Amino acid sequence: MGTLAFLAEALRYPAAGRLENLEAGLARLPSGPAKRALADFIQRIEKLSLAEWEELYTHTLDLSPTIAPYVGYQMWSDSYKRGSFMAKANREMQELGVEKDGDLPDHLVPILRYLDASAELGITPIAELVEVFEPAVQKMRKGLKKAEPGNPYVYVLEAVIRAAEVEGW
C-alpha cells in the first residue's frame, strides 16, 4: 500500500482499531510534509473518544457541502460533467480492481486508492482527474480551514496534497 492509499484510510469512517492502524502506518511513511501533516491529524484524533471522532467525521465529511470529499462535486457540482467524470473513473477503478466500499467513484477514498494503484502499475490516470485533483483537494482544505481552522481533517487534506505533489499528481 502506497502513501495515497494509506491516506485514504484516514478519510474512512472511524472504527475501533483504525487509530492504531494509522499510527502503525505512519511509521512506515517516508519522511516529509505529508507524514508531518498526518502526524498532526493523529495527534489531535488521539485526544478524542471513538464516539467523538465519529461525530467529527460525520460533521466534517458527511454534512458539510462546502467540504464534501467528492472531487467531481468540488469541480463541477451536480452537473453532466461530474456524471461523465464519475462514469470514466468507475470504469478505470473496476479495471484496476479498486475497492470503492460503497462510495461514489469521485469520493476521495476510492480516488486515492485509484491514484495509488495507477502509480504502482505505471498507468497514467484519467486526464480529467489529473487536471482537477489538486484544485479540488485544495478547495476542500481551504474551505475547511476557513470554516473550522482547528478541525483535524485540515491536516489529512494537507497530507493528501503533499503526497500527491510527490507522486506528481
N, C-alpha and C positions, 0 to 999 in steps of 0.2 A: 504494500500500500504506500503510495507516494504522499507527499505533503498535501496536495489538494484534496485527495480522497480522505486523508486524515482530518483535514479541516471541515469536511462535510460532516464528520461525526460530531463536531462541536455545535453544528447547526441542527442536529436532530433533537427530537423531543427528549427532555431529561428522563432518565430511568435509573433505577438502582444499579450501581456499578459503573455508570457512564463516566462520572468524575474520575474514578480510579483509572479507567481506561485512558482517559485524556491525559492524566498525569503520567502514566507509564509511556504513552506515545510521545509526549512532549520531550522526554529524554532522548528519543531516537531521532527527533527532527534535527536537520542541520542548523547550526548557529546562524543567526541573522535576525532581521526585523520581524519576520513572520513568527519565528519562535518566541521572540520577546513579547510580541503582541498577544500571542496565545497564552503565554505565561501570565500576563496581566489579567486576561479573562479568567483563567483558572484560579488565580489568587483571589479574585472577587467572588467567584462562584463557590469556593470552599467555605465561605462565611455563611452561606445560605443553607437552609434545610432543603430536602428534596422538594417538598411542597412549595417553598418559596421560589425555588428555581423553576419549577413547573409554571407557577404563576407569572414569573418574569418572562419566561419563554412565550407563553400564550399572549401576554400583554404586548410583547415586543414584536413577535414574528407572525402571530395569527390575527391580531385585532387592529393592527395599525396599517392602513393602506399606504401611508407615506413610506413606510419601511418594508412593505411587502417583499419577501425574499424571492421574487419572481423576475428573472432577467427580462423576459419579454414584456411583462406588465410595466416594469420600470421604464422601458424604452418606448413602447407603443400603446400602452394602456390596453383596453379590451378592443382591439381592432383586428381587421383581417390580417395585417402584417404579423401580429402576435400569433394568430392561429396558424399561419403559414410557417412561421419560425418553429412553433411547437411541433407541427407535423414532421418537419425535417429533423428536428432534434430527437423526436421519438423514434424515427426510423434508424437514425445513427446509433442511438442508445441500444436499441434492440439488436442491431448488427454486432455491437461490441459486448453485448451481454451485461450492460449497465443496469443495476437494480434501481428502480425508482421508488420502491417502498410505498406505493400508492400516491406519490406526489405527481404533480403535473411536470411535464418534461422541461419547463423553464424555471422550475424551483432550483434554488442554489444547491441543494444536496445532490440531486442527480446531475446537475450541470458540472459540479466539481468532480464527481465521480467520472463523468464522461471525459472531461479535460484530462484527468489523471490517466484514464485508460488510453486515450489518444496519444498522450506523451509516451506512455510505456510501449505502445505499439509503433510509434513513429508515424502516426497518421495525423494529417492536418485536420483540425476540427472544421465544422461547417463555417463558411465565411461570415455569415451574419453574426454568429456567436463571437468569433474573433474580433469583429468590428465593435460589438456593443458590450462585451463582458465587463471590461474595466469601467466604462462610463456608468453602466448600470449599478455595479457594486459601489462605485464612488457616490452615486446618487443616494443609495441606501445608507451608506455610512454618514454622509453629510446630513441627511435628513434626521437620522437618529441622534447624531452628535448635537444638532441644533435643538431637537425636541427634548432629549434626555442625555445631557453630556456625561452623566455618571453611569449610564447603562453599560453593563459589562459586554453586551453584544457589539458595542462600538469596536472593542478590541478584536473580536472574531472577524468582523468585516475588514478591519485594518490588516489582520493576518492574511486574509484571503487576497487582498490587493497586493501585499508584499510578496506572497508566494507566487501569485500569477505573474508578477513582474520578473521574478527569477526564471519562471518557465517560459517567458516570452509571450504571454497572452496579453 
